[in-house]
Amino acid sequence: MECIVHFEVMQEEEPKQLRGLILLGEDERPGEEKFVKMFARMGYEVRLDDAEQLLFKPVHPSAPYEWIRIRELDTGEEKGMEDHDLNSIVANLLPNYNRPI
């Protein structure tokens, strides 16, 4: 299974939005080792600095970037997010009876 990793790299004065790819086995979740290897293949030698924030710092102080932060993991699975705009439209189309005032 493929996992697209959306991340940002703080270079110079503003973050740069990038993506990487990790190949996973069935029902496998990416971990620190997979992320570090993916970044190494892209030329970023990093170590995990904050596991909760998925924040990585360069191994070498002379690196041309300050940090890397993973923003999103996309495994192609359906996301169960609620669409508030769609809910509002549907609510306005439904008849008004049996609604609390």
C-alpha positions in Angstrom: 0.0 0.0 0.0 1.2 3.5 -0.8 1.2 6.3 1.7 1.7 9.9 0.5 3.3 12.0 3.1 2.5 15.7 3.0 5.1 17.7 4.8 6.7 21.2 5.1 10.4 22.1 5.2 11.4 25.3 6.8 14.0 26.7 4.4 15.3 30.3 4.7 12.3 32.3 6.0 9.2 30.4 4.9 8.0 26.8 4.8 8.1 24.9 1.6 5.2 22.4 1.0 6.4 19.0 -0.3 5.3 15.4 -0.6 7.0 12.0 -0.2 6.0 8.4 -0.7 6.3 5.4 1.6 5.4 1.9 0.6 3.7 -0.1 3.4 2.5 -3.6 3.9 -1.2 -4.4 4.4 -2.5 -2.9 7.6 0.9 -1.3 8.4 1.2 2.2 9.7 4.3 4.3 9.0 6.6 4.9 11.9 9.7 7.0 12.7 12.1 4.7 10.9 10.1 4.8 7.6 9.8 8.6 7.8 13.6 9.0 8.4 14.4 6.7 5.5 12.0 8.5 3.2 13.6 11.9 4.1 17.1 10.5 3.6 16.2 9.3 0.1 15.1 12.9 -0.6 18.4 14.3 0.8 17.2 15.3 4.3 19.3 13.8 7.1 16.9 14.1 10.1 16.0 12.8 13.5 12.7 12.8 15.2 12.5 15.8 17.6 8.8 15.8 18.6 6.8 12.7 18.1 3.5 14.3 18.9 3.9 17.1 16.4 5.8 14.8 13.9 8.6 17.4 13.8 12.0 16.4 12.6 15.3 18.3 13.0 18.4 18.1 10.9 21.2 15.8 12.1 23.9 18.3 10.9 23.7 21.9 12.3 24.9 23.2 8.9 21.9 21.9 7.0 20.1 24.5 4.8 16.8 23.9 6.6 15.6 24.3 10.2 13.0 21.6 10.5 10.6 19.3 8.7 7.0 18.8 9.9 4.6 16.1 8.6 1.2 17.7 8.0 -0.9 14.8 6.6 -0.7 11.1 5.7 -2.7 10.0 2.7 -3.2 6.2 2.4 -6.2 6.5 0.0 -8.6 5.6 2.7 -12.0 7.4 2.9 -11.9 10.2 5.5 -15.0 10.4 7.7 -15.1 14.2 7.8 -18.4 16.0 8.1 -19.3 18.5 5.4 -20.9 21.4 7.2 -21.9 23.3 4.1 -23.7 20.2 2.6 -25.4 19.6 6.0 -26.7 23.2 6.0 -28.0 23.0 2.4 -29.8 19.7 3.1 -31.3 21.1 6.4 -32.7 24.0 4.4 -34.3 21.7 1.9 -36.0 19.5 4.4 -39.6 20.4 5.6 -39.8 22.5 8.8 -42.2 20.3 10.7 -40.9 18.4 13.7 -38.0 20.7 14.1 -37.4 22.4 17.5 -37.8 26.1 17.5 
